[in-house]
């Protein structure tokens, strides 16, 4: 019988490097032999699966019998859990396969632009139908490597977008989706995709309060990185997670490496002098070095054009927290109120909850934050 993986019915064995080489050649004999080897089937059982005699299967595998009938090829593809185009069938179904890929790529690009522009809720609205469509397609057996890569990226993108719009008590849902992306990337043996998924999964685990799991994923993402850009994106998030977890040595090492990488890695919405400054501020305070954080606050770089609205809001809250530690209540309140305005505009309840925790000595700010959170939760519930 055709093997089904326990992870949602996806036939993972067709996504291995060896299987992909065979599928690219569109060789039916090789495909049949591979399927039998993988599932330890004799020719008789494969014949039963496909509705052919043992001798007929033998002739097809040796190449002495060639199948060219489109209906027969489509039947074989369906029984083996393959998209029909891998057997050379170019019809409406094949055109639909390519349309799904092109459509999915466009949705992913649009969702990323939308999220970076501070509209994470709109990104969720874009990504959810795509993920549902790809999940259904994979479960039906249309799960070649291109579809699965797209699904992995869509799962991760959905998790990241949810991580912006969900309140703290529901952030485990965001980590769940990024984790599902990691599962596919690992199965595909795609290093770059695996690194990308681990990086985002680690960050969502941090936000969900699973600090040591976050450190493990982000450490693996760093170690798998092959370019300065990949490493910079992983290391700055590792520094952030280490600071939150109170892992002082890991935090200091990651901050130092991030500083060195500023000279070689590309500046992005995630990795820049501005974002590194915020990560360092928060980590210094979390690891008990408040005077160092206060001193560093005086040297804040200006946000660049690539700095997303989310990072500006995050940075304002962190600055407010440090100012409170310094006793500058007026300046801290100004930073917090500015952050609250942006958090409500961009629907970021998690950031509002940070203000509530920090604002115990600012009753008016805390009350404003609680009202903002209530409105955002009502929006989410609706």
TANORTA-V797456 format. One record per residue. RES is the residue in three letters. D_LAST is the distance of its C-alpha to the last C-alpha in Angstrom with 1 decimal. Layout:
{{RES/D_LAST} {RES/D_LAST}}
This chain:
{{UNK/45.6} {UNK/43.0} {UNK/41.5} {UNK/37.8} {UNK/36.3} {UNK/34.1} {UNK/31.4} {UNK/29.3} {UNK/32.4} {UNK/33.3} {UNK/37.0} {UNK/37.7} {UNK/41.4} {UNK/41.3} {UNK/39.7} {UNK/42.6} {UNK/45.0} {UNK/47.8} {UNK/45.8} {UNK/44.5} {UNK/48.1} {UNK/49.1} {UNK/46.3} {UNK/47.2} {UNK/50.7} {UNK/49.4} {UNK/52.2} {UNK/51.8} {UNK/54.7} {UNK/53.1} {UNK/49.7} {UNK/51.2} {UNK/53.3} {UNK/50.4} {UNK/48.2} {UNK/51.1} {UNK/51.9} {UNK/48.3} {UNK/47.9} {UNK/51.6} {UNK/52.3} {UNK/55.8} {UNK/56.4} {UNK/56.6} {UNK/53.0} {UNK/51.7} {UNK/53.7} {UNK/52.2} {UNK/48.6} {UNK/49.5} {UNK/51.9} {UNK/55.0} {UNK/58.3} {UNK/59.2} {UNK/61.9} {UNK/59.6} {UNK/57.2} {UNK/60.1} {UNK/61.4} {UNK/58.0} {UNK/57.7} {UNK/61.2} {UNK/60.7} {UNK/63.4} {UNK/60.9} {UNK/58.3} {UNK/55.3} {UNK/54.4} {UNK/52.9} {UNK/49.3} {UNK/48.2} {UNK/49.8} {UNK/48.3} {UNK/44.8} {UNK/45.5} {UNK/46.6} {UNK/43.6} {UNK/41.2} {UNK/43.2} {UNK/43.2} {UNK/39.6} {UNK/40.3} {UNK/39.0} {UNK/41.8} {UNK/42.6} {UNK/44.2} {UNK/46.9} {UNK/47.5} {UNK/45.7} {UNK/44.5} {UNK/42.6} {UNK/39.3} {UNK/37.7} {UNK/39.2} {UNK/38.0} {UNK/34.5} {UNK/34.8} {UNK/35.7} {UNK/33.0} {UNK/30.4} {UNK/32.0} {UNK/32.1} {UNK/28.6} {UNK/27.3} {UNK/29.4} {UNK/28.0} {UNK/24.4} {UNK/25.2} {UNK/27.1} {UNK/24.4} {UNK/21.7} {UNK/24.1} {UNK/25.0} {UNK/21.4} {UNK/20.7} {UNK/24.0} {UNK/23.2} {UNK/20.4} {UNK/17.5} {UNK/16.5} {UNK/12.9} {UNK/14.8} {UNK/17.2} {UNK/14.8} {UNK/13.9} {UNK/17.7} {UNK/18.7} {UNK/16.6} {UNK/18.3} {UNK/21.6} {UNK/21.5} {UNK/20.7} {UNK/23.6} {UNK/26.0} {UNK/25.3} {UNK/26.2} {UNK/29.2} {UNK/30.5} {UNK/30.1} {UNK/32.2} {UNK/34.9} {UNK/34.5} {UNK/34.4} {UNK/37.0} {UNK/37.0} {UNK/35.4} {UNK/32.4} {UNK/32.1} {UNK/32.4} {UNK/29.6} {UNK/27.4} {UNK/28.3} {UNK/27.4} {UNK/24.1} {UNK/23.2} {UNK/24.3} {UNK/22.5} {UNK/19.2} {UNK/19.9} {UNK/20.9} {UNK/17.9} {UNK/15.6} {UNK/18.0} {UNK/17.2} {UNK/13.4} {UNK/13.1} {UNK/14.4} {UNK/17.9} {UNK/17.3} {UNK/15.6} {UNK/18.0} {UNK/20.1} {UNK/17.8} {UNK/18.8} {UNK/22.4} {UNK/22.2} {UNK/21.6} {UNK/24.3} {UNK/26.6} {UNK/26.3} {UNK/27.5} {UNK/30.4} {UNK/31.4} {UNK/32.0} {UNK/33.7} {UNK/36.0} {UNK/36.9} {UNK/37.7} {UNK/40.0} {UNK/38.7} {UNK/39.5} {UNK/37.7} {UNK/34.4} {UNK/34.8} {UNK/35.3} {UNK/32.3} {UNK/30.1} {UNK/31.7} {UNK/31.2} {UNK/27.5} {UNK/27.2} {UNK/29.3} {UNK/27.2} {UNK/23.9} {UNK/26.0} {UNK/27.1} {UNK/23.7} {UNK/22.8} {UNK/26.0} {UNK/28.2} {UNK/30.9} {UNK/33.9} {UNK/32.3} {UNK/31.1} {UNK/34.7} {UNK/36.0} {UNK/33.8} {UNK/34.4} {UNK/38.1} {UNK/38.3} {UNK/36.5} {UNK/39.1} {UNK/42.0} {UNK/41.0} {UNK/40.8} {UNK/43.6} {UNK/43.1} {UNK/42.8} {UNK/39.4} {UNK/38.0} {UNK/39.6} {UNK/38.4} {UNK/34.8} {UNK/35.2} {UNK/37.4} {UNK/35.3} {UNK/32.4} {UNK/35.0} {UNK/36.1} {UNK/32.6} {UNK/32.1} {UNK/35.7} {UNK/35.2} {UNK/32.2} {UNK/34.1} {UNK/37.2} {UNK/39.3} {UNK/41.6} {UNK/44.0} {UNK/41.4} {UNK/39.6} {UNK/42.9} {UNK/44.0} {UNK/40.8} {UNK/40.7} {UNK/44.4} {UNK/43.9} {UNK/40.9} {UNK/43.3} {UNK/45.9} {UNK/43.5} {UNK/42.7} {UNK/46.1} {UNK/45.5} {UNK/41.8} {UNK/39.8} {UNK/37.6} {UNK/33.9} {UNK/30.5} {UNK/30.7} {UNK/34.5} {UNK/36.3} {UNK/38.4} {UNK/35.4} {UNK/33.1} {UNK/36.0} {UNK/36.7} {UNK/33.3} {UNK/33.6} {UNK/37.1} {UNK/36.2} {UNK/33.5} {UNK/35.8} {UNK/38.8} {UNK/37.0} {UNK/35.6} {UNK/39.1} {UNK/40.7} {UNK/42.2} {UNK/40.7} {UNK/43.9} {UNK/43.7} {UNK/40.1} {UNK/41.1} {UNK/43.9} {UNK/41.9} {UNK/39.4} {UNK/42.2} {UNK/42.5} {UNK/39.0} {UNK/39.1} {UNK/37.3} {UNK/34.3} {UNK/35.3} {UNK/33.9} {UNK/32.2} {UNK/30.3} {UNK/26.6} {UNK/24.3} {UNK/23.0} {UNK/26.6} {UNK/27.4} {UNK/24.6} {UNK/25.7} {UNK/29.3} {UNK/28.7} {UNK/27.3} {UNK/30.2} {UNK/32.6} {UNK/31.3} {UNK/31.8} {UNK/35.3} {UNK/36.2} {UNK/35.2} {UNK/37.6} {UNK/40.2} {UNK/39.7} {UNK/38.6} {UNK/35.9} {UNK/35.7} {UNK/35.3} {UNK/32.8} {UNK/30.6} {UNK/30.9} {UNK/29.7} {UNK/26.8} {UNK/25.6} {UNK/26.0} {UNK/24.0} {UNK/21.1} {UNK/21.1} {UNK/20.9} {UNK/18.3} {UNK/15.8} {UNK/16.9} {UNK/16.5} {UNK/13.4} {UNK/15.7} {UNK/14.7} {UNK/17.8} {UNK/20.1} {UNK/18.8} {UNK/19.7} {UNK/23.1} {UNK/23.7} {UNK/22.9} {UNK/25.4} {UNK/28.0} {UNK/27.7} {UNK/29.4} {UNK/32.4} {UNK/30.3} {UNK/28.7} {UNK/27.4} {UNK/25.8} {UNK/24.3} {UNK/22.8} {UNK/21.5} {UNK/19.9} {UNK/18.3} {UNK/16.7} {UNK/15.5} {UNK/14.1} {UNK/12.3} {UNK/10.6} {UNK/9.8} {UNK/8.5} {UNK/6.1} {UNK/5.1} {UNK/5.4} {UNK/3.8} {UNK/0.0}}
